[in-house]
């Protein structure tokens, strides 16, 4: 079974197998090792915190899969991936056909599992634990394009106002991890509020404000996502989920919110998640 790694024997960093679906064997198997130098003029990435809660879980996961199938990204990352969410997503025929997968789920990460799906060749997939109160870490892979490595990294930082200092420490550790990497795409649920934006400085580019300011880009917005309001009874307007880019290889071209509609007319207050996702298009600089 993909994922469900044993946390208690893990070092801080662990290699995670990248798997592909073998239709003949009807199971996920270890993907062949590849370090292809592909020509990738455009790279699309998406991130989605898919909410671990059991509330309409299967219906939400299937709606999410349908949403992503309509506009699939080259690389898709997910946070709060439970074993059940992993099963539903990896059962999708289009994912089995087109994508390789790497996942960390199971008892030791609780509700905070992570999944990476890629339809372009990746290598060196690792999971690194962060100092955390809630099983947080980052999942990393490497893309080689035009003779240059790009690090792709999915993150999930601790939540809550009281954990602001912990998030600052987590982000410093991630920043230091990639200090010597020329090109990095860092995306996921940062759980940062507006008063934490100043922590994101050059050489990082926060794509949403770079391309779409002054639009707020809220990824939790209870004026739209009634399910989020119903879950807590509180209004919330925050841009927790982000795409950051570092380096000269990729130029952000567009970014949009995804998952902003209810899952069906029959369930107008049920959304794919309590978060909205992000889909971002990056164009390779050729100069």
N, C-alpha and C positions, 0 to 999 in steps of 0.2 A: 504493500500500500504506500502511496506517495505521502510524504510528510510524517507526522506523528513521531518525531525524533525524541530520543530519551534525553531530557534536559539535565538530569542529575549527574550524568557523567560527562557533560560537555565542558570543554575548555571555554574561555571567553569567546574565541572565534572558532568556527567549525565550517569545514567544507560541506556544502549541501549538494546532493546529486541532482543533476538536470536530467529529466526523463521525457521520453516521447511515447506516444501511444502506438503499440504494435497491434494493428487490426487483426492480423492472423492469429496472434496469441490472445487477443482480447484482454490486454492488460498494459499497464504503463511499465516501460523498461528503461534501463539506463541509456541515455542518448549517446551516440558516438561522439568521441572527443573531436572537436573541430576548432580550428583557429583560422578560419577563412578570412582572408582580407577582402571583404565585399565592398562593392561600390554602393554607397547608401546616400544618395543626394538629399533625401528627405527622411526624417525619422519622426514617427508619431508615437507619443507615449500617453498613457492615462494612469490615473491613480484613483482609488475608491476605497474609503473606509466603509465596509458593508454592514456594520452593526451586528454584534454578536447575539442580540436579543432573540428569543424564540418567537416573538410576535410576528405572525404571518411569515415565518422565516423561509419556508420552501417557496412560497409564492413570491416573496421578494427576491430570492436568489434566482429564480427562473426569469422573473421580469428583468433583472439586472443582466442576465445572460443574453436575453433577447435584445436589450438595449445595446449592448456592446457588439453583438453580432451584426447589427445594422451599420455600425461605423467602427469596425475593428481597428485597434491601434497595433503598431508593430510590437510594442512592449507594453504590457498591462501589469500593474501592481495593485495589490489589495491588502488592506489591514483588517484586523478583527475577524480573521478567517477561522471559523470553527471547523471541526471534522465534518459536520454536516454540510457546511457551505462548500468545503473542498470537494466533497462527493458530488454535489449538484453541479458545480462548475466543471469538474473534470469528466462528467458524463455527457457534456454537450458535444454533439457530433462535430461541429465546426472547430471546437477547441482541440478535440482529439485528432482531427485531420491536419490542422495547420500550425499547432503550437507545441513547443516544449515547455515543461513546467518544473518549477522548483518551489518547494513549500516547507514551512516549519509550522506544524500544528500539534495539538495533543495536550496531554495533561500538564506538562511542565511549562507550557506557555499559556495555559488556560484559554481565555477568550481572546487572546491577542496574537493569534497566529498570523502568518504572512504568506502570500502567494505571489510568485512572479510567473507570467506567461510571456513567451516570446516566439515570434514567427521568423526572426532573423537569428543567425548563429551567435551564440554567446558562450563564454567560457568563464572559468574561475568563480563559480557561484559560492559565496560564503555568507554565513549569518554571524553577526557580532552582537553580543549582549552589551547593553548599556547599563550604567548605574541607574537603578530604577526601583520604584515601589510597586511596579505592576507588569513585570515580564516584558519590558520594552527592549527593542534592538533595531538593527538595520540589516537588510538583505541586499547583497551587492553582486553584480555581475559585470563582465567586461565585453564590450563590443569592439572589434577591430574593423575600421573603415578607412580606406585610403592610406594604409600603413600607420595609422594613428589609433591609439587606444582611447576609448571613452568608457568611463566608469558609470554604470547605471545603478542607482541606489535608492531603495525604498525604505522610508523611515517611519517610525511611530514613536513620538516622544510622549512623556507622561502628561496627563491632563490635570486640570484644576488650577485655580488661581494660586492656591497655596504652594503649588509645585513650580512656580515660576523660576526660582533659583535652580531647581533640579533640571528644568528644561535648558536653562542657560549652560549648565555644566554639560548636559548631553550634546547640545549643539557644538560646544567647544571641542568635545571629543571627536565628533564627526568631522568638523572642520580640520582638526589636526590629523585625522586619519587620511584625509585626502589632500594634505598640504603639498605633497609632491606630485600629485596627479594633475596633468595639464588640462584635461577635459572631463567634466563630471556633470551628470544630470541627476539631481537630488530631488526626489519627489515623495509625497506622502502626507501623513497627518502630523503636522508640527505642533498642534495644540497651542500655538502662539496667539496671543491677543494683540490688539493694535499697539499697546504700550511696550510690546516686545519687538516691534518691527526693527528698531534700531540695532538689534543684534545681527541682522542680516546686512553685511557690508561687503564692499568689493573684496575679492573678485567675484562674489556671488551676485547673480542677477535674479531678482524675484520677478518671475515672468508676468504675473497678472498686473501689478502696478506699472511694469515697464511697457506693457502693450495696451492696457485698457483703463488706466487711471483717467478720470476719477471714479469709474464704476467700482463699487465696493467689492464685488466678487465674493460675497458671503457664501461659504460652503455649509454653514448651518444658518438657516433663515426661516424662522417660524411664521413669517408672514406668508410664506409659500408652502413650506413643509409642515403641514398640520400634524403629521404623525410625531414630529419632534416636539411640538408644543403639547400634544396629548400625553406624551411620555413623561413630561416633567411639570407641566402647568406653568412654565416660565418662557417668556420671550427671550429669543437669543438671535443675535446678528453678529457672526464672527467668521473670519477667514482662516480657519484652522488648516485647511488643506492647500498645499502649495507645490509649485514646480520651480526649482532653482537651477540655474545653469551657470557653470564656471568654464572659462576657456574660450578659445578662438575658433574652435572647429564648428560649433553649432550656433546658429542665429535663431532666436525665437521668432516665429512667424505668426502664430495665432494661438489663442487659448480660449477654451469655452467651458462652461459648467455643463455637466451631464447628470441625468437622473433627477431632473427638476419637475417631473410629472408623476401623478399617481400611477400605481401599477395597473389599474384598470378602472373603467367607469363604475364598476360594481363596488370598488373600494376607493372612494375619492379621498380618503384620509390616510391611505397607506401608500408609502413611497418606497422605492428600492432600498433606501437606507435613511438614517437620521442625518447623514451627511449628503451633500452633493459631491459628485466626483469632478475631476478635471480631465480634459483631453487637450493635449498641446502638440502643435506641429513645429518641428525644428528643421531648419534648412541648413545644409552643410555649406560653409563658406569655401569658396574655391579660389579666392584671391591669395 
